[in-house]
Amino acid sequence: MNHRLGLLSLLGLGMCAFWAAAHDWPQFRGPNLTGKAADASAPLQWSKQQGVAWKTLLPGLGSSSPIVVGEKIFVTCYNGYGMNTGSPGEIRNLKRWLLCVRSTDGHILWSAEIRAEQPEDPFRGFIAEHGYASSTPVSDGESVFVFFGKSGVLAFDMDGKHLWQTSVGKQSDRRRWGSASSPILYENMVIVNAASESKAIWALDKKTGKTVWKLETPKLDSSYSTPVIVKTAEGKTELAVSMPDEVIGIDPATGKKLWYVEAPMKGNVSPSLVAHDGVIYGTGGYQGKGSIAIKAGGSGNVTASHVLWTIRESSYVPTPVIVDQHLYWLNEAGIAFCVEAATGKVVYNQRVPIQGAGGRSVYASPIVVEDRIYAPTRRSGVVVFQASPSFNLLAVNKLEDDTDFNATPAVSGKQLFLRSNQWLYCLKAE
């Protein structure tokens, strides 16, 4: 299927306060950054012959997740460089794309091309595991915002018109792994964790792209985590961000750092925080792994007063989901976890039957549809298990696609959208 219309342009999580229709999935991990779909359904099983409504060949690679606004799907990818590990090509040819795809049939309605600003990080090491389009877009229903690392944050209207482009730095993190954090919206701002580019959290005016505030901290180095908005027990709104050794709380209106806790996640942190009922749950780490529960709010170092529990079990890249006071995730080794949110007690850790389970087998975050958890693996299909403290494996669904599945799914109505390094799939419930 060749859906490559060109609109060429030389431009080179909690709750979020913005408009979204009932069936929209407008950002990474869906409405309110929870990974939960409201009033939606998805097929339990699928294959090449069953359940695939359509698939669309993408003009490049990428690990970003699709988002859904009405009957439009937005997804990013890259090409021109880094398409092949053995022969990446010339970095000056690197281009990124924002695509708008019609949800009913997979037809590409428009595409915007953005040439990468140089110098970019070379295609080697762990950047080759996820590429140059790893940040998921976000939309308020009127505009679409994308984060393309050293090429900045860009805004487009719903018909593909370029509105603005703002640089958020051109540095590199010490590992040179590139960007992965996704932008979120809060009131009139686009908020971005530009840890790799400037070791800073930026808030940009969503109409103009001008800087509203900027919070710099060297501890952001090696944070690939998407920020989340949380309501405290006292009703205050805070922005929380996870980074090696720390979780911090920020006033989202001003960018002022409010509090911090000492956290067990060390080395690098990829999962986003999970916010629920005034509590923030964090996980991750490489040189030191662990998970933590934090009561939101406070001032200064609140480690002694606000940390509810810590455990050694963790998720390296996927962000957990919370259902009925339990946290669920599928870790990088293919082990499904269920943890009591109130206590940190591990209810189960159950290995699932996927091939090649190891240190980099799962990058995508799970989502919840009805009472099922859908957890994509990179190369062994999507694991579906019951959202229940008793482990019940329901299905492992694999398509005939040998490229990586790094992206978190999106869901709208009866459609589940799954993205590989090559294709965008629509899986439809009966």
C-alpha positions as CSV (number, residue, x, y, z in Angstrom):
1,M,0.0,0.0,0.0
2,N,1.6,3.2,-1.0
3,H,0.2,6.1,1.0
4,R,2.9,8.8,0.7
5,L,1.4,12.1,0.0
6,G,4.0,14.9,0.4
7,L,3.5,18.2,2.2
8,L,7.2,19.1,2.0
9,S,8.4,21.7,4.3
10,L,12.0,22.9,4.7
11,L,12.1,23.5,8.4
12,G,14.4,22.1,8.5
13,L,0.9,12.2,32.6
14,G,-2.1,12.0,36.4
15,M,-4.2,14.5,34.3
16,C,-3.5,16.9,31.5
17,A,-5.6,19.9,31.0
18,F,-6.6,20.0,27.4
19,W,-9.5,19.1,25.2
20,A,-10.0,15.5,24.1
21,A,-13.1,13.8,22.7
22,A,-14.3,10.6,24.3
23,H,-12.6,8.2,21.9
24,D,-9.4,10.2,21.4
25,W,-5.9,8.9,22.4
26,P,-4.2,12.3,22.1
27,Q,-0.7,11.6,23.6
28,F,1.7,8.9,24.9
29,R,-0.2,6.4,27.0
30,G,-3.5,8.0,26.1
31,P,-5.9,10.2,28.0
32,N,-4.4,11.6,31.3
33,L,-1.2,9.6,30.7
34,T,-2.7,6.5,32.3
35,G,-2.5,3.9,29.6
36,K,-6.3,3.2,30.0
37,A,-8.9,3.3,27.3
38,A,-12.4,4.5,28.2
39,D,-15.4,3.0,26.5
40,A,-13.1,1.1,24.0
41,S,-12.6,-2.5,23.0
42,A,-9.9,-4.5,21.2
43,P,-9.6,-7.9,19.7
44,L,-8.3,-10.6,22.1
45,Q,-6.5,-12.5,19.2
46,W,-5.2,-11.6,15.8
47,S,-2.9,-12.8,13.1
48,K,-2.1,-12.0,9.5
49,Q,-5.4,-13.7,8.5
50,Q,-7.6,-12.5,11.5
51,G,-8.3,-9.1,13.0
52,V,-6.2,-6.8,10.8
53,A,-8.5,-4.2,9.3
54,W,-5.7,-2.5,7.4
55,K,-2.0,-1.8,7.5
56,T,0.0,1.1,6.0
57,L,3.6,1.1,5.0
58,L,5.4,4.0,6.7
59,P,8.1,6.0,4.8
60,G,10.6,5.5,7.5
61,L,11.5,3.9,10.9
62,G,10.6,4.9,14.4
63,S,9.7,3.9,18.0
64,S,7.2,6.7,18.7
65,S,3.6,5.7,19.5
66,P,0.6,6.7,17.3
67,I,-2.0,9.1,18.7
68,V,-5.6,9.4,17.7
69,V,-7.7,12.6,17.3
70,G,-11.1,12.0,15.8
71,E,-10.6,10.0,12.6
72,K,-6.9,11.2,12.3
73,I,-3.9,9.2,13.5
74,F,-0.6,11.1,13.9
75,V,2.7,9.2,14.0
76,T,6.4,10.1,13.4
77,C,9.2,8.4,11.6
78,Y,12.6,9.1,10.1
79,N,14.6,8.1,7.0
80,G,17.7,9.1,5.0
81,Y,20.1,7.9,7.6
82,G,20.3,5.1,10.2
83,M,18.0,2.8,8.3
84,N,20.6,0.0,8.3
85,T,23.0,-0.8,11.2
86,G,25.7,-2.1,8.9
87,S,25.6,0.9,6.5
88,P,23.8,3.9,8.1
89,G,24.6,6.3,5.3
90,E,25.4,10.0,5.6
91,I,24.0,11.7,8.7
92,R,23.4,15.0,6.7
93,N,20.6,13.2,4.9
94,L,18.6,12.5,8.1
95,K,14.9,13.6,7.8
96,R,12.0,13.2,10.2
97,W,8.4,13.0,9.3
98,L,5.0,13.7,10.9
99,L,2.3,11.7,9.2
100,C,-1.5,12.1,9.4
101,V,-3.3,8.8,8.6
102,R,-7.0,8.3,8.2
103,S,-8.2,5.9,10.9
104,T,-10.9,4.3,8.8
105,D,-8.7,2.9,6.0
106,G,-5.0,3.8,6.7
107,H,-4.8,6.3,3.9
108,I,-2.0,9.0,4.5
109,L,-3.8,12.3,4.4
110,W,-0.7,14.4,4.6
111,S,3.0,14.3,5.6
112,A,5.4,16.9,6.8
113,E,9.1,16.5,6.2
114,I,11.6,18.0,8.7
115,R,15.3,17.9,7.8
116,A,17.4,17.2,10.9
117,E,19.5,20.1,12.3
118,Q,23.2,19.1,12.6
119,P,25.3,17.8,14.2
120,E,23.1,14.9,15.3
121,D,24.2,11.9,17.4
122,P,25.6,9.1,15.2
123,F,23.7,5.9,14.6
124,R,25.6,3.6,16.9
125,G,25.3,2.0,20.3
126,F,21.9,2.1,21.9
127,I,20.6,4.9,19.6
128,A,20.5,2.1,17.0
129,E,17.9,0.3,19.2
130,H,15.3,3.0,18.9
131,G,16.4,5.5,16.2
132,Y,15.6,9.2,15.7
133,A,11.8,9.3,16.0
134,S,11.1,8.0,19.5
135,S,9.0,10.8,21.0
136,T,5.2,10.5,20.7
137,P,3.3,13.5,19.4
138,V,0.6,15.3,21.5
139,S,-2.5,17.1,20.3
140,D,-5.1,19.4,21.8
141,G,-7.5,18.9,18.9
142,E,-6.4,22.1,17.2
143,S,-2.7,21.6,16.8
144,V,-0.2,18.7,16.9
145,F,3.1,19.1,18.7
146,V,6.2,16.9,18.1
147,F,9.6,16.8,19.8
148,F,12.5,16.0,17.4
149,G,15.6,16.4,19.7
150,K,18.2,18.8,18.5
151,S,15.7,19.9,15.8
152,G,13.5,21.2,18.5
153,V,9.8,21.2,19.3
154,L,7.4,21.9,16.3
155,A,3.7,22.7,16.0
156,F,1.4,21.9,13.1
157,D,-2.3,22.5,12.6
158,M,-4.6,19.6,11.9
159,D,-4.1,20.0,8.1
160,G,-0.3,19.9,8.2
161,K,0.5,23.7,8.2
162,H,3.7,24.4,10.1
163,L,3.0,26.9,12.9
164,W,6.3,27.2,14.8
165,Q,9.6,25.6,15.7
166,T,11.6,26.2,18.9
167,S,15.0,24.9,19.9
168,V,15.4,23.3,23.3
169,G,19.1,22.7,23.1
170,K,21.6,20.9,20.9
171,Q,23.8,19.1,23.5
172,S,24.1,15.3,23.9
173,D,23.7,13.2,27.0
174,R,26.8,11.4,28.2
175,R,25.7,8.2,26.5
176,R,24.6,9.8,23.3
177,W,21.4,7.8,23.1
178,G,19.3,10.5,21.7
179,S,15.8,11.6,22.7
180,A,12.9,9.5,23.9
181,S,10.7,11.6,26.3
182,S,7.4,12.7,24.8
183,P,5.8,16.2,25.1
184,I,2.7,16.7,27.2
185,L,0.3,19.6,27.5
186,Y,-0.7,21.6,30.6
187,E,-3.1,24.5,30.2
188,N,-1.6,26.7,27.5
189,M,1.9,25.0,27.5
190,V,3.8,22.3,25.8
191,I,6.1,20.7,28.4
192,V,9.2,18.8,27.3
193,N,11.9,16.9,29.1
194,A,14.9,17.9,27.0
195,A,17.4,16.0,29.2
196,S,19.7,15.0,26.3
197,E,19.6,18.4,24.6
198,S,20.0,20.8,27.5
199,K,19.5,19.0,30.8
200,A,16.3,21.0,31.3
201,I,12.5,20.8,31.4
202,W,11.0,23.4,29.1
203,A,7.5,24.9,29.1
204,L,6.6,26.5,25.7
205,D,3.5,28.6,24.9
206,K,1.5,26.3,22.6
207,K,0.3,29.1,20.4
208,T,3.7,30.7,19.7
209,G,6.4,28.3,20.9
210,K,7.9,31.0,23.1
211,T,9.5,29.9,26.4
212,V,7.3,30.3,29.4
213,W,9.8,28.7,31.8
214,K,12.8,26.5,31.9
215,L,14.2,24.4,34.8
216,E,17.8,23.2,34.4
217,T,19.3,20.4,36.5
218,P,22.4,18.3,35.8
219,K,20.7,15.3,37.3
220,L,18.4,15.1,34.3
221,D,21.3,13.5,32.3
222,S,20.2,10.0,31.3
223,S,16.5,10.7,32.0
224,Y,14.3,9.5,29.1
225,S,11.1,9.8,31.1
226,T,8.0,11.6,30.1
227,P,6.8,14.1,32.8
228,V,3.4,13.6,34.4
229,I,0.8,15.9,36.0
230,V,-0.4,14.9,39.5
231,K,-3.0,16.2,41.9
232,T,-1.9,16.2,45.5
233,A,-4.2,15.1,48.3
234,E,-4.6,18.8,49.1
235,G,-5.8,19.6,45.6
236,K,-2.7,21.3,44.3
237,T,-1.4,20.5,40.8
238,E,2.2,19.5,40.4
239,L,4.5,18.3,37.6
240,A,6.7,15.3,38.5
241,V,9.8,14.0,36.6
242,S,11.9,10.9,37.2
243,M,15.7,10.9,36.8
244,P,18.7,8.9,38.0
245,D,18.7,8.9,41.8
246,E,15.8,11.3,42.2
247,V,12.1,12.1,41.5
248,I,11.3,15.9,41.6
249,G,8.1,17.9,41.9
250,I,7.7,21.2,40.0
251,D,5.1,23.9,40.0
252,P,3.8,23.6,36.4
253,A,2.8,27.2,36.2
254,T,6.2,28.6,37.1
255,G,8.8,25.9,36.7
256,K,9.9,26.2,40.3
257,K,11.3,23.1,41.9
258,L,9.0,22.2,44.9
259,W,10.4,19.0,46.3
260,Y,12.5,15.9,45.7
261,V,13.0,12.4,47.0
262,E,16.0,10.1,46.8
263,A,15.0,7.2,44.5
264,P,16.5,3.8,43.9
265,M,16.6,4.2,40.1
266,K,20.2,4.7,39.1
267,G,22.3,4.9,35.9
268,N,19.5,5.8,33.5
269,V,15.7,6.1,33.8
270,S,13.3,5.4,30.9
271,P,9.8,4.7,32.3
272,S,7.4,7.5,33.0
273,L,6.0,8.1,36.4
274,V,2.5,6.9,37.2
275,A,0.2,9.2,39.1
276,H,-2.9,8.0,40.9
277,D,-4.9,9.4,43.9
278,G,-2.2,11.8,45.0
279,V,0.5,9.1,44.8
280,I,3.4,8.9,42.3
281,Y,4.9,5.6,41.3
282,G,8.3,5.3,39.7
283,T,10.4,2.5,38.4
284,G,13.5,2.0,36.3
285,G,17.2,2.1,36.5
286,Y,20.1,0.2,35.1
287,Q,23.1,0.4,37.4
288,G,20.7,0.3,40.2
289,K,17.1,-0.8,39.7
290,G,14.0,-0.4,41.8
291,S,10.5,1.0,42.2
292,I,9.1,3.7,44.6
293,A,5.8,5.1,45.8
294,I,5.7,8.8,46.8
295,K,3.0,10.9,48.3
296,A,2.9,14.0,46.1
297,G,3.4,17.4,47.7
298,G,5.7,18.9,50.3
299,S,8.7,21.1,50.2
300,G,12.5,20.4,49.9
301,N,13.8,16.9,50.6
302,V,10.7,14.8,51.5
303,T,12.3,11.4,51.3
304,A,11.8,10.7,55.0
305,S,8.2,11.9,55.1
306,H,6.7,11.2,51.6
307,V,8.2,7.9,50.4
308,L,5.6,5.2,51.1
309,W,7.7,2.2,49.9
310,T,10.5,1.0,47.8
311,I,11.2,-2.4,46.3
312,R,14.0,-3.9,44.2
313,E,11.8,-5.1,41.4
314,S,11.5,-2.7,38.4
315,S,10.8,-2.2,34.8
316,Y,13.7,-1.0,32.6
317,V,11.8,0.8,29.8
318,P,8.0,0.1,30.0
319,T,5.8,2.3,32.2
320,P,3.5,0.3,34.4
321,V,-0.3,0.7,34.5
322,I,-2.4,0.8,37.6
323,V,-5.8,-1.1,37.8
324,D,-7.8,-1.5,41.0
325,Q,-4.9,-0.6,43.3
326,H,-2.4,-2.9,41.6
327,L,0.5,-2.0,39.3
328,Y,1.2,-4.2,36.3
329,W,4.0,-4.4,33.8
330,L,5.9,-6.7,31.5
331,N,9.6,-6.2,32.1
332,E,12.6,-6.4,29.7
333,A,13.1,-10.1,30.5
334,G,9.5,-11.1,29.6
335,I,8.3,-11.4,33.2
336,A,4.8,-10.1,34.0
337,F,4.6,-8.3,37.4
338,C,1.6,-7.5,39.7
339,V,2.4,-5.3,42.7
340,E,0.1,-3.9,45.4
341,A,0.0,-0.1,45.0
342,A,-0.5,0.5,48.7
343,T,2.3,-1.6,50.0
344,G,4.7,-2.5,47.2
345,K,4.1,-6.2,47.9
346,V,4.8,-8.3,44.8
347,V,1.7,-10.4,44.1
348,Y,3.2,-12.3,41.3
349,N,6.2,-12.3,38.9
350,Q,5.3,-14.7,36.1
351,R,7.4,-15.4,33.0
352,V,5.5,-15.4,29.8
353,P,6.2,-17.7,26.8
354,I,8.0,-15.3,24.5
355,Q,11.2,-16.1,22.5
356,G,14.5,-14.4,23.0
357,A,13.6,-13.0,26.5
358,G,16.5,-10.9,27.7
359,G,17.7,-7.5,28.6
360,R,16.1,-5.7,25.6
361,S,13.0,-7.7,24.8
362,V,10.3,-5.2,25.8
363,Y,10.4,-1.4,25.1
364,A,6.7,-0.6,24.7
365,S,4.5,0.2,27.7
366,P,1.4,-1.8,28.4
367,I,-2.1,-0.4,28.0
368,V,-5.5,-1.5,29.6
369,V,-8.5,-2.2,27.4
370,E,-11.6,-3.3,29.4
371,D,-10.1,-5.8,31.9
372,R,-7.1,-6.9,29.7
373,I,-3.5,-5.7,29.7
374,Y,-1.9,-5.5,26.2
375,A,1.9,-5.6,26.4
376,P,3.9,-5.6,23.1
377,T,7.2,-7.2,23.0
378,R,9.8,-6.1,20.5
379,R,10.0,-9.3,18.4
380,S,7.6,-11.9,19.9
381,G,4.2,-10.4,19.6
382,V,1.7,-8.7,21.9
383,V,1.2,-10.4,25.3
384,V,-2.4,-10.2,26.6
385,F,-3.1,-11.0,30.2
386,Q,-5.9,-10.4,32.7
387,A,-5.8,-7.2,34.8
388,S,-6.2,-9.3,37.9
389,P,-4.0,-10.2,41.0
390,S,-4.3,-13.8,39.8
391,F,-2.1,-14.2,36.7
392,N,-4.1,-15.4,33.6
393,L,-2.4,-15.3,30.3
394,L,-5.0,-14.8,27.6
395,A,-3.1,-14.7,24.3
396,V,0.3,-14.0,22.6
397,N,-0.4,-12.5,19.2
398,K,2.3,-12.2,16.5
399,L,2.0,-10.6,13.1
400,E,4.2,-11.6,10.1
401,D,6.5,-8.6,10.6
402,D,10.1,-9.2,11.6
403,T,10.9,-5.5,12.4
404,D,10.9,-4.2,16.0
405,F,7.7,-3.3,17.8
406,N,8.9,-0.6,20.2
407,A,5.8,1.6,20.3
408,T,3.1,1.7,22.9
409,P,-0.3,0.9,21.2
410,A,-3.2,3.4,20.9
411,V,-6.9,2.5,21.1
412,S,-10.0,4.3,20.0
413,G,-13.5,2.8,19.9
414,K,-13.1,-0.7,18.6
415,Q,-9.7,0.0,16.9
416,L,-6.3,-0.9,18.3
417,F,-3.4,0.8,16.5
418,L,-0.1,-1.0,16.6
419,R,3.1,0.4,15.1
420,S,6.2,-1.5,14.1
421,N,9.4,-0.2,12.6
422,Q,7.9,-0.6,9.2
423,W,4.1,-0.6,9.4
424,L,1.1,0.9,11.1
425,Y,-1.6,-1.6,11.8
426,C,-5.3,-1.3,12.7
427,L,-6.6,-4.2,14.6
428,K,-10.4,-4.2,15.0
429,A,-12.7,-5.9,17.5
430,E,-15.7,-7.7,16.2
